[in-house]
């Protein structure tokens, strides 16, 4: 259940000062929180394992997600490669690992704002969910950016799109950086549920100037300079890694990744609103579509076996594969056995160098649904593999 602290239907308008950014820099790079979403591993997990990598290693994450592995690899002087099938993951990973200059971002925002014009015929302007999720002036600006940003082919647009996706929805009662009515930041709640909840609590969306927020967001993010060098992030199926990254054949020293957890989440369904902003459909997809959610145990391990087969041609003769994995009903023994069996289908020698188990004490899913059933434990493995 969400705690109600939003603006009520009977309240007046008015703007609040744009002042919710932290005043002091912290050790954590500000790119990391560019667009948080459900099912992420922390940068500390990546750093822990990259400290053991040799100098100037090539590091691959075949389930790139928000790009933590690629970005941390660059931060630590390595080359980072990433693959993901989901457009939001690709957009955020590319933005963080090949950032343009803040000056080019600000100039592009200025140009977009100067050319902005409201639309009269977009059907979403009369859609119940979108009317209650965004104030009309804000929705007009969002629709304009959705039409104009060429995030797949232009790196400046990619960074702006990633910033906008991160601000698209969230706890707007707490942050002036959020465009939407009250929603979780890590998951896009379903339209019918959202509308019922907003009506029950008599909440209206705040009127926010998207261009103003994006300018401030850019300044905030670039208070930490981006790393030297750029990563490579490809949109595509992890099982086709050797084709998608053919130029990197036999050059990868380490795979550091976290596959989709067994029967836990469906990325496109959970992130449908951000996927829509990047060009997708204006409604959630079915949880049965695609490879984001794996509910069948045998098919899950077969999927991972096919993934390692796709990755294998990219690896050096001897390489390391670091995996964080979990599932609602997955035991440690099942995780290790399943991984070893799937790896042995692609490698002549597989040795487990380390293994550990950790409890998920404050999972993101339970932060807004305290009694939700999700994975309670996750497992880390480091394997040495030989072709």
N, C-alpha and C positions, 0 to 999 in steps of 0.2 A: 504494500500500500504506500502511496506517496503522501508525504506531509504537505498540507496545503498552506502555502505562503505566497500565493500569486495575487494578481490584481483581480478584484471581483467585478462582476458586471455592473454593479451600481457605483463603482468608484470613478473618479474623474481621470482625465488623461494627465499629461505632464511628463516631462523627461527627467531622468535622473543623471547625475554626473557620471561620466565615463571614467571610473576610477577604481576598478576592481583588480588591476594587475598588481602582483607583488612588487614591492619597492626595491628589494635587494635581489641581486643575482644569487643563485644557488649553484651547487656543483652539478646539478642535473641540467643537461642541455635543453633549451626551450623548444627545440624541434620535436622532442620526444612526445610532448602532449599536444602536438599539432591537431590530431584528430583521433582521440582515444575511442575505442569501441570494445564491445564484448569479446572475450577470448584473446588475450594478449599475454605474452610473457615479458617479464621486466628486463630492462637493459642490464641489470646486475647479473642475470643468468648468462647473457652473452659475454659480458666482460670476463666473468669467471673462467670461461672456457677459452676465450681468445688470448688470455694471458699465457696459456700453455702453447699457443701456436708459434711456429717459427716466424722469423722476421719476413715481412712482405708476403704473407700467405695469400692464396686465393680462397675466399670463403663463400660458400653458396648456401642460400636458404631457398629451398624449392617450394616452400609454403610461406612466402615472404610476409604476408599480413601487413602490418603497419610499417614494415621496413626496419625493425630494430636491429636485426643481424647485419644488414647491409650498412646501415648508418654507423653502428658501433665499430664494424670492421674498418671503415674509412677513418673514424676517430682514432683508431689505434694503429694506423699506418698500413693496413692491409687493403687488398682489392675485394670489393663486395659485389656479389651477383645475387639476383633475386628473380623468382618466378612466382606468379600467382594468377589464378583463373578469374579472380574477382576484380572488377574495375575500380572499386574504392580502394582496395589494398594496393593496386598498381599505382593509382594516382598519388596516394599518400607516400608510398615507398619511393617513387620517382622524385616527388617534391623534396623529400628529405635528403636523398642521396645525390641529387644533381641540382642543387639550389642555384637560382640566378642571383643577381645582385638585388639588394633591397631598393636601390634607385630604379632599376628597371621595373620592379613590381609596383612601386609607387607611381611611376609614369603611366604604366598600363592601367592602373586603377583610375587615374585622372582622366585618361583618354576614354575609358568606358563610361565614366560618370558624365563626361561632356556629351557623349552620344546617346545616353540613356533616354528612352521614350517609352511611356506606358503602352501596353497592348489593350485593345478593346475586344478582341475576339478569342482570347485563349480560354478554352472551356474550363480550365482549372479555377478561373476567377469566380465561377459559380458553384464549384464543388464544395460540399459541406465541410469535409475534412480540411481542405486547404484554406477555406475562409476562416475556420476556427483556429487553425494552426498558426497562420500568419496574418498580421494586419495587412490590409490591401496595399498600401504604399510599399511595404516591405516585400510582399509577394510579387508585386510588379518588378521590383529590382532583382529578386531571385530568378524570376522567369527570364528576365533580360540576360542575366549572367549565364543561365543555362543555355540560352540560344547562342551566345557570343563566344564563350570560352572554348578554345580548341585545346583541351588539356592533353590529349593523346599526342599531339604533334608539336606543341609549343611549350617549352619548359617554364616560361613566365606564367602562362595561363594555367599550367599544371599546379604551380605553387599557389596561385590565387584560388583555384578550384579546391585544393586541399584545405586551405584556410577556411573557405566558405563552408565546406563540408563539415569541418570541425565546429563551426558556429551555427550550423543549420538548425540544430535542436539541442535542448538541454534545460537546465534549471534556471529559467529566465528570471525567476524571483531573486536569485542570488547573483547573477552575472549579467552585466550590460552587454556582454559580447555575444549573447545568444539571440538568434533571430525569431525563435518560435514561441508559442504558448508553452506552458509548463510540460516538459517531457524529460525522461532520463537522457543523459548524454551518450551513454554507451549502447543504447538500443533504440531502434525506431518502433515505437508501439503501433499496433494495428489501428487503422482509421476508425473502425466502429468503436473499439474500446476507448480510444483517445477522445472521440466526440462525446461519448457517454460520460467519461470522467470529467471533462471540462464543463459539460452542462451541469452535472451533479454539484460541482464545486463553484459554479458560476464564474468561470475564468475566461477572460478575453486575452487575445494575444497582444503583446506590447508592440508599439510602433517603433521600429528600429531602422536607422539609416545604414544599409548594408555597406555602402562605400566608405562611410566614416569608420565603421567597425573594422573593415578590412585594412584600412590605412594604419589604424592603431595596432591591429594584430600583427601586421608586417614589422612595425617598429619593435614590438615586443619580442617576436620570434628572433629577429636578427640582432638583438642585444647580445646574443651568443653567436659568434662568427661560425659559419659552416665549416666543415672540415676541408682540408686540401684534397684534391682529387674528386672524382665522381664515380658513382656506382652504376651498374647496369641492371635494370629491372625490366623484365619481359612479361607481357600479358599472355598467358597460355596455361595449358595443362601440364602439371609437374611430370606426368608420365612421358611427355615429349621433350624433356629437358635437353637431351643430347642433340635434338634437331634445332630447338629454339636457341641454344647457346653453342652451336657447332664450332664457332671460332675458339672456344675454350676447351676443346677436347684434350684430355690427359693433362690438364693444368690445375685442377682444383685440389687443394690440400685438405680442406675440411668442409663437410656439410654440417651446418648448425641450424636445426629446424624444429618445428613443432607441428606435426600433422593435425588435421581436424580431429578433435576428440570423438571417440565412439559414442554416438547417440546423445550428443550434448546440444549442439546448436547448428542452425542452418544460416550461413552468413548472409546470403542474399535476402532471405526472409527477414532476418533480424535487422539488416541495414537497408531496407527497401527504400526509405526516404532519401538517404544519401546516394544510393545507386540511381534512383530517379533523377536527382540533381545532375548526375554525371551522364545522363542520357538514357536511363532505363525507363521502364513503365511506371505510371503514377499509382501503383498499387502493389501490395506484397505478392511475391510469387508463392507457389505452393512449396511446402517443405519436401515434397517428393521430387522436385526438379533438381537436376544437376548433381554434382559430387560434393556439395558442401556438407551435407549431413549423412553419415553412414550409420545405419541402424542394424544391419545384418553383420554379424561377427565375421563369418567366412568371407563375405564380399569385402569387408574392411581390410582384412589382412591381404587379400588378393590385390586390392587397390594399392596398398603399400608395396607389395612385391613388384607390381608393375611400375611404381614410382622409382624404386631402387634400380630397376632395369633401365629406366630412362636416364637416371643420373649416372650410372656406372661408367659409360664412355667418357664422361667429363673428368673422372677422378684420376689422379696419379696412380701408379702401380700399387702403392700403399697409401691409404688416407684414413682420416678419422670421420666418423659419423656421430654427431651429438644429437640426441633426440629427447625432447620432453613430450610425454604422451599421457593420456588419461581417458576415462570414460565412466559413465554412470555406474556400471557394474563390472568394470575391469579391475582385476586383481593384479598385484605386482607379478606374480608367477605367470599369469596369462600374458601380461605385457612383454615380459622378457622372452617367453617362448614364442609368441607371435612375431616379435621383431627379429629374433634370430632365424626363425624359419623363413621369413620373408627376405632377409638379407642373404641367406645361403643360396637363394635361387639366382643371385647375380654375382656372387663373389666366391672365390675358391677357399678363402680363409676368413673367418669372422671371430674376433676375440673381444669379449666384453672387458673393457679396462676399468670401468667404474659404474656404480649403480646407486641410486638413492631414491627415497620416497619423502614426499612432503605433503602436509595437510593444507588444504585451501581454507583458511580461516574466515576470510572476508571476500568471498567470490563476488564479482560484479553483478551476477544475476540476482543474488540474494540482497544486494544493496537496495533494490527497490521492490523485490518480492521475497521477503525474509524466509518464507517457508518453501520456496521453490526447490524442486529436486534437481540437483545438478551433480557434477563430479565433485567429490569431497577430497580426493587425493590425486596427486599426479606423480609421475615417475620419470626420473632422468637416467639416461644411459649414455655411455660413451663406448663406441665400438671402434676397433681397428679392423679395417677391411683390406684384403688383398685381391687384386683382379685375378 
